[in-house]
Amino acid sequence: MRVLPSTSGSSVWVVVAEGCNPATDPQDCPERRGELFASNASSSLVQKGFYELPLQAEEILGYSGNGQFAYDQITLGGNGAGGPALNNTMFAGIATKDFLIGTMGLTPWGVNFTDSNNPVPSLLTSLKNAGLVTSNSWGYSAGAFYSPKQTSGSLTFGGYDASRFVPNNLTFTRGPDIARDLLIGIQTITSGTDSLLLEGVVAMIDSTVAQIWLPNEACRRFEEIFGLVWDETAELYLVNDTLHQKLVDEDPSVTFTIGSNTTSSDIINIVLPYGAFDLTADWPLTTNGTARYFPLRRAANASQVVLGRTFLQEAYLIVDYDRNNFSLSRAVFPDTNVPQQLVTILPPSEKGSSHGRLAKGAIIGIGVGTAAIIVALIATFLYLMRRRWLPSAPKIQVTTNAPEETKPELDAQQTPNFSGMGTPVSLNSTPVEAKGSQRFPREMYDPSIIRPEVQGDSRRPVELAECARVVRHELSG
């Protein structure tokens, strides 16, 4: 099954059978949604319950959904690629079309359920507890499939790939709200000599979201400069053939000037060519075939300003939760014959390390590639397959060395079954809401504090490399 890396999530979400309605959805809906998880094919699956998805960051943008949470073994990587397998790993089956393809959370935060005394560890925490990575860190870029090289995305757990970015000295401090911690200051946005941003704004980086969300004033400037027209029905900036050809011929670029806040002197420029914005919308974004669109959305307030996967096509993001910082760099797209430069980020307790390349034998291959999928959400495809695991699931406790805050607790009074394993569950029904008192405030932060830069040595990050399509191993009924 294909999923997208989520820089704000902590668990794996996969689409289940209810995510495709044969009566109303396209015949190839399962393929479009990254393939469906056949819950009735696993006799080892252990259910947890039916909960509202933890979307503290994305609900501000109008995203919502419910999930049937359960435990099973998850193997990262292509069939036969030798990727790591994680036992007793929590995941959620989803049907909501707010997320066409499932996600793989990258944060170390556990998820608290109100009917359990201990938070369930995240995927990153599980990798660290299993000794597969040395630190709570990762490096990610969404790739540039529009480029002549059709460059794949890059995701490395426990380190980063130094061959995929241009290094700089700018380091950001994570924000105090774990739901909105990757905050940066956009100082200017320009296209040639044209200014597209009237004043600086604080933005959140979130790969769970496809588009770039900017203040209304900035969107109006994009409309004026590029001739964009907002479609109220589709709620997208649709691009007709005439405008598309004009933009292709002019080939404009958009430069984001970014600092730790909106006025700092240390900055980095991330340049997006028109190709990064030249996307095609299809079902379920549109109902009447395909349409070109420009992935810009209107932010109604400051909390909605978000840089999604569109931005991360041209940027490389490294997050080090152990040191409470992250970095942002200009992505580069090396030829396929250029070797990777995988660098481990050591935990702060290990000193005297230096950046170094990994020995080839230490690399754990996990399948990832990048493609402009049918709905044109430029995405990193991660392949997961489910196999049999132990029939009994012990209670799992978080052992990460991340800060003590955890995601808000999820509350549920019902635990319906997956379809095919008992009474069918409607994942589109009204969810049992999370307890509001458990939510953390979405605070802004003081980005003036600069933390030490990430360190590395020659030990093992888990790197995501390209692989063939995965065949899911299903158990017979």
DRENDO-1510 file (C-alpha; in Angstrom, 1 decimal, always signed):
<recs>
REC; n; res; u; v; w
REC; 1; MET; +0.0; +0.0; +0.0 .
REC; 2; ARG; +1.2; +3.5; -0.8 .
REC; 3; VAL; +1.2; +6.2; +1.8 .
REC; 4; LEU; +2.6; +9.8; +2.1 .
REC; 5; PRO; +5.1; +10.9; +4.7 .
REC; 6; SER; +3.4; +13.2; +7.3 .
REC; 7; THR; +5.6; +15.6; +9.1 .
REC; 8; SER; +2.8; +16.3; +11.7 .
REC; 9; GLY; +1.6; +12.7; +12.2 .
REC; 10; SER; +2.9; +9.9; +14.3 .
REC; 11; SER; +1.2; +6.7; +13.1 .
REC; 12; VAL; +0.4; +4.9; +9.8 .
REC; 13; TRP; -3.0; +5.4; +8.1 .
REC; 14; VAL; -4.1; +3.1; +5.3 .
REC; 15; VAL; -7.3; +3.2; +3.2 .
REC; 16; VAL; -9.8; +0.4; +3.9 .
REC; 17; ALA; -12.6; -1.0; +1.7 .
REC; 18; GLU; -15.1; +1.7; +2.8 .
REC; 19; GLY; -12.8; +4.2; +1.2 .
REC; 20; CYS; -14.1; +3.2; -2.2 .
REC; 21; ASN; -17.8; +3.0; -3.0 .
REC; 22; PRO; -18.4; +0.9; -6.1 .
REC; 23; ALA; -21.7; +2.7; -6.8 .
REC; 24; THR; -20.2; +6.2; -6.9 .
REC; 25; ASP; -16.4; +6.1; -7.1 .
REC; 26; PRO; -14.3; +5.4; -10.2 .
REC; 27; GLN; -13.6; +1.7; -11.0 .
REC; 28; ASP; -9.9; +2.3; -10.3 .
REC; 29; CYS; -10.5; +3.9; -6.9 .
REC; 30; PRO; -8.4; +1.3; -5.0 .
REC; 31; GLU; -5.4; +2.1; -7.2 .
REC; 32; ARG; -5.9; +5.9; -7.0 .
REC; 33; ARG; -6.1; +5.6; -3.2 .
REC; 34; GLY; -2.8; +3.6; -2.9 .
REC; 35; GLU; -4.5; +0.2; -2.7 .
REC; 36; LEU; -6.9; -0.9; +0.0 .
REC; 37; PHE; -6.1; -2.8; +3.2 .
REC; 38; ALA; -8.0; -6.1; +3.3 .
REC; 39; SER; -8.7; -6.3; +7.0 .
REC; 40; ASN; -10.5; -9.6; +6.7 .
REC; 41; ALA; -7.3; -11.2; +5.2 .
REC; 42; SER; -5.3; -10.9; +8.4 .
REC; 43; SER; -6.2; -13.3; +11.2 .
REC; 44; SER; -3.6; -11.7; +13.4 .
REC; 45; LEU; -5.0; -8.2; +13.4 .
REC; 46; VAL; -5.9; -6.9; +16.8 .
REC; 47; GLN; -8.4; -4.0; +17.0 .
REC; 48; LYS; -8.1; -1.0; +19.3 .
REC; 49; GLY; -11.2; +1.0; +18.5 .
REC; 50; PHE; -12.9; +3.7; +16.5 .
REC; 51; TYR; -11.6; +7.2; +17.0 .
REC; 52; GLU; -11.5; +10.6; +15.5 .
REC; 53; LEU; -8.2; +11.0; +13.7 .
REC; 54; PRO; -5.7; +13.2; +15.6 .
REC; 55; LEU; -5.6; +16.2; +13.2 .
REC; 56; GLN; -4.7; +19.1; +15.5 .
REC; 57; ALA; -2.7; +20.8; +12.8 .
REC; 58; GLU; -4.9; +19.9; +9.8 .
REC; 59; GLU; -8.4; +20.5; +11.3 .
REC; 60; ILE; -7.6; +24.2; +11.2 .
REC; 61; LEU; -7.7; +23.9; +7.4 .
REC; 62; GLY; -11.0; +22.0; +7.4 .
REC; 63; TYR; -9.7; +18.4; +7.2 .
REC; 64; SER; -11.4; +15.7; +9.3 .
REC; 65; GLY; -11.9; +12.0; +9.4 .
REC; 66; ASN; -12.3; +8.9; +11.6 .
REC; 67; GLY; -10.1; +5.9; +11.9 .
REC; 68; GLN; -10.4; +2.3; +13.0 .
REC; 69; PHE; -7.2; +1.8; +15.0 .
REC; 70; ALA; -5.6; -1.6; +15.2 .
REC; 71; TYR; -2.3; -3.4; +15.6 .
REC; 72; ASP; -0.4; -5.6; +13.2 .
REC; 73; GLN; +3.1; -6.0; +11.8 .
REC; 74; ILE; +4.3; -3.4; +9.3 .
REC; 75; THR; +7.2; -4.0; +7.0 .
REC; 76; LEU; +8.7; -0.9; +5.4 .
REC; 77; GLY; +10.0; -1.3; +1.8 .
REC; 78; GLY; +9.4; -3.3; -1.3 .
REC; 79; ASN; +8.7; -7.0; -1.5 .
REC; 80; GLY; +12.0; -8.8; -0.9 .
REC; 81; ALA; +13.8; -5.5; -0.2 .
REC; 82; GLY; +14.8; -6.6; +3.3 .
REC; 83; GLY; +13.2; -3.6; +5.0 .
REC; 84; PRO; +12.6; -3.5; +8.7 .
REC; 85; ALA; +9.5; -5.1; +10.2 .
REC; 86; LEU; +7.9; -3.7; +13.3 .
REC; 87; ASN; +5.7; -5.9; +15.5 .
REC; 88; ASN; +2.7; -4.7; +17.4 .
REC; 89; THR; +2.6; -1.5; +15.5 .
REC; 90; MET; -0.5; +0.7; +15.6 .
REC; 91; PHE; -2.2; +1.9; +12.4 .
REC; 92; ALA; -5.5; +3.3; +11.4 .
REC; 93; GLY; -7.8; +2.3; +8.7 .
REC; 94; ILE; -9.4; +5.4; +7.0 .
REC; 95; ALA; -12.2; +6.0; +4.5 .
REC; 96; THR; -12.3; +9.8; +4.5 .
REC; 97; LYS; -11.4; +11.3; +1.1 .
REC; 98; ASP; -9.9; +14.4; +2.8 .
REC; 99; PHE; -6.7; +12.2; +2.5 .
REC; 100; LEU; -6.9; +10.4; -0.8 .
REC; 101; ILE; -3.8; +8.3; +0.1 .
REC; 102; GLY; -2.9; +7.1; +3.6 .
REC; 103; THR; +0.0; +8.7; +5.6 .
REC; 104; MET; +3.0; +7.6; +7.5 .
REC; 105; GLY; +3.6; +9.9; +10.5 .
REC; 106; LEU; +7.2; +11.0; +11.1 .
REC; 107; THR; +7.0; +12.5; +14.6 .
REC; 108; PRO; +8.0; +10.7; +17.8 .
REC; 109; TRP; +4.9; +11.7; +19.7 .
REC; 110; GLY; +2.8; +8.9; +21.2 .
REC; 111; VAL; -1.0; +8.8; +20.9 .
REC; 112; ASN; -2.9; +8.6; +24.1 .
REC; 113; PHE; -6.2; +6.7; +24.2 .
REC; 114; THR; -8.5; +7.5; +27.1 .
REC; 115; ASP; -9.1; +3.8; +27.8 .
REC; 116; SER; -5.3; +3.1; +28.2 .
REC; 117; ASN; -2.8; +4.3; +30.7 .
REC; 118; ASN; +0.1; +4.5; +28.3 .
REC; 119; PRO; +0.5; +6.3; +25.0 .
REC; 120; VAL; +1.1; +4.1; +22.0 .
REC; 121; PRO; +4.5; +4.7; +20.5 .
REC; 122; SER; +4.9; +6.3; +17.1 .
REC; 123; LEU; +6.5; +4.7; +14.1 .
REC; 124; LEU; +9.7; +6.7; +14.7 .
REC; 125; THR; +9.9; +5.7; +18.3 .
REC; 126; SER; +9.4; +2.1; +17.4 .
REC; 127; LEU; +12.2; +2.2; +14.9 .
REC; 128; LYS; +14.5; +3.7; +17.6 .
REC; 129; ASN; +13.4; +1.3; +20.3 .
REC; 130; ALA; +14.1; -1.6; +17.9 .
REC; 131; GLY; +17.7; -0.3; +17.4 .
REC; 132; LEU; +17.1; +0.4; +13.7 .
REC; 133; VAL; +17.9; +4.1; +14.1 .
REC; 134; THR; +20.1; +6.0; +16.6 .
REC; 135; SER; +18.0; +9.1; +17.2 .
REC; 136; ASN; +14.6; +10.7; +16.8 .
REC; 137; SER; +15.4; +12.4; +13.5 .
REC; 138; TRP; +14.8; +12.3; +9.8 .
REC; 139; GLY; +15.5; +14.1; +6.5 .
REC; 140; TYR; +12.8; +14.5; +3.8 .
REC; 141; SER; +12.2; +16.1; +0.4 .
REC; 142; ALA; +9.1; +15.4; -1.7 .
REC; 143; GLY; +11.1; +15.2; -4.9 .
REC; 144; ALA; +10.5; +16.9; -8.3 .
REC; 145; PHE; +8.8; +14.6; -10.7 .
REC; 146; TYR; +8.2; +17.6; -13.0 .
REC; 147; SER; +12.0; +18.0; -13.5 .
REC; 148; PRO; +13.7; +16.5; -16.5 .
REC; 149; LYS; +15.3; +13.9; -14.2 .
REC; 150; GLN; +11.9; +13.1; -12.7 .
REC; 151; THR; +13.6; +13.0; -9.3 .
REC; 152; SER; +12.2; +10.7; -6.7 .
REC; 153; GLY; +11.5; +11.8; -3.1 .
REC; 154; SER; +13.9; +11.1; -0.3 .
REC; 155; LEU; +13.1; +10.0; +3.2 .
REC; 156; THR; +15.8; +9.0; +5.7 .
REC; 157; PHE; +15.0; +7.9; +9.3 .
REC; 158; GLY; +17.7; +8.6; +11.9 .
REC; 159; GLY; +19.7; +10.9; +9.6 .
REC; 160; TYR; +19.7; +12.5; +6.2 .
REC; 161; ASP; +21.0; +12.2; +2.7 .
REC; 162; ALA; +23.7; +15.0; +2.2 .
REC; 163; SER; +23.6; +14.5; -1.6 .
REC; 164; ARG; +20.0; +15.9; -1.8 .
REC; 165; PHE; +20.5; +19.5; -0.5 .
REC; 166; VAL; +22.8; +22.5; -0.5 .
REC; 167; PRO; +23.9; +23.0; +3.1 .
REC; 168; ASN; +23.6; +26.3; +5.0 .
REC; 169; ASN; +24.1; +27.6; +8.5 .
REC; 170; LEU; +20.5; +28.4; +9.3 .
REC; 171; THR; +18.9; +26.4; +12.2 .
REC; 172; PHE; +15.3; +26.7; +13.5 .
REC; 173; THR; +14.0; +25.9; +17.0 .
REC; 174; ARG; +10.9; +23.7; +17.2 .
REC; 175; GLY; +7.8; +25.5; +18.5 .
REC; 176; PRO; +6.4; +24.5; +21.9 .
REC; 177; ASP; +3.1; +23.2; +20.5 .
REC; 178; ILE; +3.9; +19.7; +19.3 .
REC; 179; ALA; +0.9; +19.9; +16.8 .
REC; 180; ARG; +2.5; +23.0; +15.2 .
REC; 181; ASP; +6.2; +22.8; +15.9 .
REC; 182; LEU; +7.8; +23.3; +12.4 .
REC; 183; LEU; +7.3; +27.0; +12.2 .
REC; 184; ILE; +9.3; +29.3; +10.0 .
REC; 185; GLY; +9.1; +33.0; +9.1 .
REC; 186; ILE; +8.3; +33.8; +5.4 .
REC; 187; GLN; +9.9; +37.3; +5.0 .
REC; 188; THR; +9.2; +37.8; +1.3 .
REC; 189; ILE; +7.7; +36.0; -1.7 .
REC; 190; THR; +8.8; +37.3; -5.1 .
REC; 191; SER; +8.5; +36.5; -8.8 .
REC; 192; GLY; +11.1; +38.4; -10.7 .
REC; 193; THR; +10.7; +42.0; -9.6 .
REC; 194; ASP; +7.1; +41.5; -8.4 .
REC; 195; SER; +6.4; +41.2; -4.7 .
REC; 196; LEU; +3.7; +38.6; -3.8 .
REC; 197; LEU; +3.7; +39.1; +0.0 .
REC; 198; LEU; +2.8; +42.4; +1.5 .
REC; 199; GLU; +4.3; +41.6; +4.9 .
REC; 200; GLY; +6.1; +38.7; +6.6 .
REC; 201; VAL; +4.1; +35.8; +8.0 .
REC; 202; VAL; +4.8; +32.8; +10.2 .
REC; 203; ALA; +4.1; +29.5; +8.4 .
REC; 204; MET; +3.9; +25.9; +9.4 .
REC; 205; ILE; +5.6; +23.2; +7.3 .
REC; 206; ASP; +3.3; +20.2; +6.9 .
REC; 207; SER; +3.7; +17.5; +4.3 .
REC; 208; THR; +0.3; +16.1; +5.2 .
REC; 209; VAL; -1.1; +19.0; +3.2 .
REC; 210; ALA; -0.5; +19.2; -0.6 .
REC; 211; GLN; -0.9; +22.9; -1.3 .
REC; 212; ILE; +0.6; +26.2; -0.1 .
REC; 213; TRP; -1.8; +28.2; +2.1 .
REC; 214; LEU; -1.1; +32.0; +2.1 .
REC; 215; PRO; -2.9; +35.1; +3.3 .
REC; 216; ASN; -5.7; +36.4; +1.1 .
REC; 217; GLU; -3.6; +39.5; +0.2 .
REC; 218; ALA; -0.8; +37.3; -1.1 .
REC; 219; CYS; -3.3; +35.1; -3.1 .
REC; 220; ARG; -4.6; +38.2; -4.8 .
REC; 221; ARG; -1.1; +39.2; -5.8 .
REC; 222; PHE; -0.7; +35.7; -7.3 .
REC; 223; GLU; -3.9; +36.2; -9.2 .
REC; 224; GLU; -2.7; +39.6; -10.6 .
REC; 225; ILE; +0.8; +38.4; -11.5 .
REC; 226; PHE; -0.1; +35.0; -13.0 .
REC; 227; GLY; -3.6; +35.6; -14.2 .
REC; 228; LEU; -5.1; +33.0; -11.8 .
REC; 229; VAL; -8.9; +32.7; -11.3 .
REC; 230; TRP; -10.4; +31.1; -8.2 .
REC; 231; ASP; -13.1; +28.5; -8.9 .
REC; 232; GLU; -15.7; +28.7; -6.1 .
REC; 233; THR; -17.2; +25.3; -7.0 .
REC; 234; ALA; -13.9; +23.3; -7.0 .
REC; 235; GLU; -12.3; +25.7; -4.4 .
REC; 236; LEU; -9.2; +25.6; -6.5 .
REC; 237; TYR; -7.2; +27.9; -8.8 .
REC; 238; LEU; -8.1; +26.2; -12.1 .
REC; 239; VAL; -5.8; +26.9; -15.1 .
REC; 240; ASN; -7.3; +26.8; -18.6 .
REC; 241; ASP; -5.3; +25.8; -21.6 .
REC; 242; THR; -4.6; +29.3; -22.7 .
REC; 243; LEU; -3.2; +30.4; -19.3 .
REC; 244; HIS; -1.3; +27.2; -19.0 .
REC; 245; GLN; +0.5; +27.7; -22.3 .
REC; 246; LYS; +1.3; +31.3; -21.4 .
REC; 247; LEU; +2.8; +30.3; -18.1 .
REC; 248; VAL; +4.8; +27.4; -19.7 .
REC; 249; ASP; +6.2; +29.9; -22.3 .
REC; 250; GLU; +7.1; +32.5; -19.7 .
REC; 251; ASP; +8.4; +29.9; -17.2 .
REC; 252; PRO; +8.2; +32.1; -14.1 .
REC; 253; SER; +9.6; +31.2; -10.8 .
REC; 254; VAL; +8.6; +32.0; -7.2 .
REC; 255; THR; +11.2; +32.7; -4.5 .
REC; 256; PHE; +10.4; +32.2; -0.8 .
REC; 257; THR; +12.8; +34.1; +1.4 .
REC; 258; ILE; +12.7; +32.3; +4.8 .
REC; 259; GLY; +14.3; +33.0; +8.2 .
REC; 260; SER; +13.8; +31.9; +11.8 .
REC; 261; ASN; +11.3; +34.8; +12.1 .
REC; 262; THR; +9.9; +37.4; +9.8 .
REC; 263; THR; +12.8; +39.9; +10.4 .
REC; 264; SER; +15.9; +37.9; +11.1 .
REC; 265; SER; +19.1; +38.6; +9.0 .
REC; 266; ASP; +19.9; +34.9; +8.5 .
REC; 267; ILE; +17.8; +33.7; +5.6 .
REC; 268; ILE; +17.5; +31.1; +2.9 .
REC; 269; ASN; +15.9; +31.4; -0.5 .
REC; 270; ILE; +13.8; +28.4; -1.8 .
REC; 271; VAL; +12.9; +28.9; -5.5 .
REC; 272; LEU; +10.0; +27.0; -7.1 .
REC; 273; PRO; +9.8; +26.9; -10.9 .
REC; 274; TYR; +6.4; +27.0; -12.6 .
REC; 275; GLY; +6.7; +23.2; -13.0 .
REC; 276; ALA; +6.3; +22.8; -9.2 .
REC; 277; PHE; +2.9; +24.6; -9.5 .
REC; 278; ASP; +1.7; +22.9; -12.8 .
REC; 279; LEU; -0.5; +20.2; -11.4 .
REC; 280; THR; -3.6; +18.3; -12.6 .
REC; 281; ALA; -6.7; +17.8; -10.5 .
REC; 282; ASP; -8.9; +14.7; -10.9 .
REC; 283; TRP; -11.4; +12.8; -8.7 .
REC; 284; PRO; -12.3; +13.6; -6.0 .
REC; 285; LEU; -11.0; +17.2; -6.3 .
REC; 286; THR; -13.1; +17.5; -9.5 .
REC; 287; THR; -16.2; +15.7; -10.7 .
REC; 288; ASN; -16.0; +16.4; -14.5 .
REC; 289; GLY; -12.7; +14.9; -15.5 .
REC; 290; THR; -9.3; +16.3; -15.1 .
REC; 291; ALA; -8.4; +20.0; -14.9 .
REC; 292; ARG; -5.1; +21.8; -14.4 .
REC; 293; TYR; -4.8; +23.8; -11.2 .
REC; 294; PHE; -2.3; +26.0; -9.3 .
REC; 295; PRO; -1.8; +24.5; -5.8 .
REC; 296; LEU; -2.4; +27.7; -3.8 .
REC; 297; ARG; -5.1; +28.1; -1.1 .
REC; 298; ARG; -6.5; +31.0; +0.7 .
REC; 299; ALA; -5.7; +31.2; +4.4 .
REC; 300; ALA; -8.4; +32.9; +6.4 .
REC; 301; ASN; -6.2; +33.6; +9.4 .
REC; 302; ALA; -2.6; +33.4; +10.6 .
REC; 303; SER; -3.0; +29.8; +11.8 .
REC; 304; GLN; -3.9; +28.6; +8.3 .
REC; 305; VAL; -0.6; +29.7; +6.7 .
REC; 306; VAL; +1.0; +26.4; +5.7 .
REC; 307; LEU; +3.7; +25.2; +3.3 .
REC; 308; GLY; +2.7; +21.8; +2.1 .
REC; 309; ARG; +4.3; +19.2; -0.2 .
REC; 310; THR; +4.3; +21.6; -3.1 .
REC; 311; PHE; +6.9; +23.6; -1.3 .
REC; 312; LEU; +8.9; +20.5; -0.2 .
REC; 313; GLN; +9.5; +19.6; -3.8 .
REC; 314; GLU; +12.3; +22.2; -3.8 .
REC; 315; ALA; +13.3; +22.1; -0.2 .
REC; 316; TYR; +15.0; +19.5; +2.0 .
REC; 317; LEU; +13.8; +19.3; +5.7 .
REC; 318; ILE; +15.9; +17.8; +8.5 .
REC; 319; VAL; +14.2; +17.5; +11.9 .
REC; 320; ASP; +16.2; +16.5; +15.1 .
REC; 321; TYR; +13.7; +16.1; +17.9 .
REC; 322; ASP; +16.4; +15.2; +20.4 .
REC; 323; ARG; +18.0; +18.6; +20.0 .
REC; 324; ASN; +14.6; +20.3; +19.5 .
REC; 325; ASN; +15.6; +21.9; +16.2 .
REC; 326; PHE; +15.3; +21.6; +12.4 .
REC; 327; SER; +16.9; +22.9; +9.3 .
REC; 328; LEU; +15.6; +23.8; +5.8 .
REC; 329; SER; +17.8; +23.7; +2.7 .
REC; 330; ARG; +17.5; +24.1; -1.0 .
REC; 331; ALA; +16.9; +20.6; -2.6 .
REC; 332; VAL; +19.1; +19.3; -5.4 .
REC; 333; PHE; +18.3; +16.6; -7.8 .
REC; 334; PRO; +21.4; +14.5; -8.5 .
REC; 335; ASP; +21.7; +12.1; -11.4 .
REC; 336; THR; +20.8; +8.5; -10.7 .
REC; 337; ASN; +24.5; +7.5; -10.9 .
REC; 338; VAL; +25.5; +9.9; -8.1 .
REC; 339; PRO; +25.9; +7.9; -4.8 .
REC; 340; GLN; +23.9; +8.7; -1.8 .
REC; 341; GLN; +25.6; +10.4; +1.1 .
REC; 342; LEU; +23.8; +9.0; +4.1 .
REC; 343; VAL; +24.7; +10.6; +7.4 .
REC; 344; THR; +23.6; +9.5; +10.9 .
REC; 345; ILE; +22.4; +12.0; +13.5 .
REC; 346; LEU; +23.6; +10.8; +16.8 .
REC; 347; PRO; +21.6; +11.4; +20.1 .
REC; 348; PRO; +23.0; +14.3; +22.2 .
REC; 349; SER; +24.4; +11.8; +24.7 .
REC; 350; GLU; +27.0; +10.6; +22.2 .
REC; 351; LYS; +29.7; +13.2; +21.8 .
REC; 352; GLY; +32.8; +13.5; +19.6 .
REC; 353; SER; +30.9; +12.4; +16.5 .
REC; 354; SER; +31.4; +13.9; +13.1 .
REC; 355; HIS; +29.4; +13.8; +9.9 .
REC; 356; GLY; +30.3; +10.7; +7.9 .
REC; 357; ARG; +28.9; +8.5; +5.2 .
REC; 358; LEU; +27.3; +5.2; +6.0 .
REC; 359; ALA; +28.8; +1.9; +5.0 .
REC; 360; LYS; +26.6; +0.3; +2.4 .
REC; 361; GLY; +25.9; -2.6; +4.6 .
REC; 362; ALA; +24.3; -0.4; +7.2 .
REC; 363; ILE; +21.7; +1.0; +4.9 .
REC; 364; ILE; +18.2; -0.5; +5.4 .
REC; 365; GLY; +16.3; -0.1; +2.1 .
REC; 366; ILE; +12.7; +1.1; +2.4 .
REC; 367; GLY; +10.8; +1.7; -0.8 .
REC; 368; VAL; +10.0; +5.3; -1.8 .
REC; 369; GLY; +9.5; +7.0; -5.1 .
REC; 370; THR; +7.9; +10.2; -6.2 .
REC; 371; ALA; +5.2; +10.7; -8.9 .
REC; 372; ALA; +2.6; +13.2; -9.9 .
REC; 373; ILE; -0.4; +10.9; -9.1 .
REC; 374; ILE; -3.8; +11.2; -10.7 .
REC; 375; VAL; -5.0; +14.0; -8.5 .
REC; 376; ALA; -1.7; +15.7; -8.9 .
REC; 377; LEU; -0.7; +15.8; -5.3 .
REC; 378; ILE; +3.1; +15.7; -5.7 .
REC; 379; ALA; +3.8; +12.9; -3.3 .
REC; 380; THR; +6.3; +10.4; -1.9 .
REC; 381; PHE; +5.0; +6.9; -2.4 .
REC; 382; LEU; +6.0; +4.6; +0.5 .
REC; 383; TYR; +5.1; +1.0; +0.2 .
REC; 384; LEU; +4.0; -1.0; +3.1 .
REC; 385; MET; +3.0; -4.7; +3.4 .
REC; 386; ARG; +1.3; -6.5; +6.2 .
REC; 387; ARG; +2.4; -9.9; +7.4 .
REC; 388; ARG; +1.5; -12.2; +10.2 .
REC; 389; TRP; +2.6; -11.4; +13.8 .
REC; 390; LEU; +2.2; -12.7; +17.2 .
REC; 391; PRO; -1.4; -13.5; +18.1 .
REC; 392; SER; -1.3; -11.6; +21.4 .
REC; 393; ALA; -0.4; -7.9; +21.7 .
REC; 394; PRO; +1.2; -6.8; +25.0 .
REC; 395; LYS; +0.5; -3.2; +26.1 .
REC; 396; ILE; +3.0; -0.9; +24.6 .
REC; 397; GLN; +4.6; +2.0; +26.5 .
REC; 398; VAL; +6.4; +5.0; +25.0 .
REC; 399; THR; +10.2; +4.9; +25.7 .
REC; 400; THR; +11.2; +7.8; +23.5 .
REC; 401; ASN; +13.5; +10.4; +24.9 .
REC; 402; ALA; +11.3; +13.1; +23.3 .
REC; 403; PRO; +9.7; +15.8; +25.5 .
REC; 404; GLU; +7.0; +14.5; +27.8 .
REC; 405; GLU; +4.1; +16.2; +26.0 .
REC; 406; THR; +2.0; +13.7; +24.0 .
REC; 407; LYS; -0.8; +14.2; +21.5 .
REC; 408; PRO; -4.2; +14.9; +22.9 .
REC; 409; GLU; -6.0; +11.9; +24.2 .
REC; 410; LEU; -8.4; +10.2; +21.9 .
REC; 411; ASP; -11.7; +9.2; +23.5 .
REC; 412; ALA; -14.1; +6.6; +22.3 .
REC; 413; GLN; -17.2; +4.9; +23.7 .
REC; 414; GLN; -17.5; +2.3; +20.9 .
REC; 415; THR; -15.1; -0.1; +19.2 .
REC; 416; PRO; -16.7; -1.3; +16.0 .
REC; 417; ASN; -15.0; -3.9; +13.9 .
REC; 418; PHE; -13.5; -3.7; +10.5 .
REC; 419; SER; -15.7; -4.8; +7.6 .
REC; 420; GLY; -15.3; -8.5; +7.1 .
REC; 421; MET; -14.4; -9.1; +10.8 .
REC; 422; GLY; -17.8; -8.7; +12.3 .
REC; 423; THR; -20.4; -5.9; +12.2 .
REC; 424; PRO; -19.4; -3.5; +9.4 .
REC; 425; VAL; -18.2; -0.1; +10.6 .
REC; 426; SER; -19.1; +3.1; +8.9 .
REC; 427; LEU; -15.9; +5.1; +8.9 .
REC; 428; ASN; -17.9; +8.0; +7.5 .
REC; 429; SER; -20.2; +8.2; +10.5 .
REC; 430; THR; -20.0; +10.8; +13.3 .
REC; 431; PRO; -16.9; +10.2; +15.3 .
REC; 432; VAL; -16.6; +10.1; +19.1 .
REC; 433; GLU; -14.8; +13.4; +19.7 .
REC; 434; ALA; -11.5; +13.8; +21.4 .
REC; 435; LYS; -11.7; +15.4; +24.8 .
REC; 436; GLY; -11.2; +19.1; +24.2 .
REC; 437; SER; -9.6; +19.7; +27.6 .
REC; 438; GLN; -6.6; +17.6; +26.6 .
REC; 439; ARG; -5.7; +19.8; +23.6 .
REC; 440; PHE; -2.6; +21.9; +23.7 .
REC; 441; PRO; -2.8; +25.6; +22.7 .
REC; 442; ARG; -1.5; +26.5; +19.3 .
REC; 443; GLU; +1.0; +29.0; +20.5 .
REC; 444; MET; +3.5; +31.0; +18.5 .
REC; 445; TYR; +7.1; +30.7; +19.5 .
REC; 446; ASP; +10.2; +32.8; +19.9 .
REC; 447; PRO; +12.5; +31.8; +17.1 .
REC; 448; SER; +15.4; +33.9; +18.3 .
REC; 449; ILE; +16.9; +31.0; +20.2 .
REC; 450; ILE; +19.3; +29.0; +18.0 .
REC; 451; ARG; +20.1; +25.5; +19.0 .
REC; 452; PRO; +23.2; +23.5; +18.0 .
REC; 453; GLU; +23.1; +22.1; +14.5 .
REC; 454; VAL; +22.5; +18.4; +14.0 .
REC; 455; GLN; +25.5; +16.1; +14.2 .
REC; 456; GLY; +26.2; +12.9; +12.5 .
REC; 457; ASP; +28.7; +10.0; +12.2 .
REC; 458; SER; +28.9; +6.8; +10.1 .
REC; 459; ARG; +26.1; +4.9; +11.8 .
REC; 460; ARG; +22.8; +3.9; +10.5 .
REC; 461; PRO; +20.0; +6.1; +9.4 .
REC; 462; VAL; +17.2; +4.2; +7.7 .
REC; 463; GLU; +17.0; +5.5; +4.1 .
REC; 464; LEU; +14.1; +5.2; +1.7 .
REC; 465; ALA; +15.2; +4.2; -1.8 .
REC; 466; GLU; +13.2; +3.4; -4.9 .
REC; 467; CYS; +11.7; -0.1; -5.2 .
REC; 468; ALA; +9.2; -2.1; -7.2 .
REC; 469; ARG; +5.6; -2.2; -6.4 .
REC; 470; VAL; +4.8; -4.2; -3.3 .
REC; 471; VAL; +2.6; -7.3; -3.4 .
REC; 472; ARG; +0.5; -7.5; -0.2 .
REC; 473; HIS; +0.7; -10.9; +1.4 .
REC; 474; GLU; -2.9; -11.8; +2.4 .
REC; 475; LEU; -4.0; -14.8; +4.4 .
REC; 476; SER; -6.7; -17.0; +3.0 .
REC; 477; GLY; -10.1; -16.6; +4.5 .
</recs>
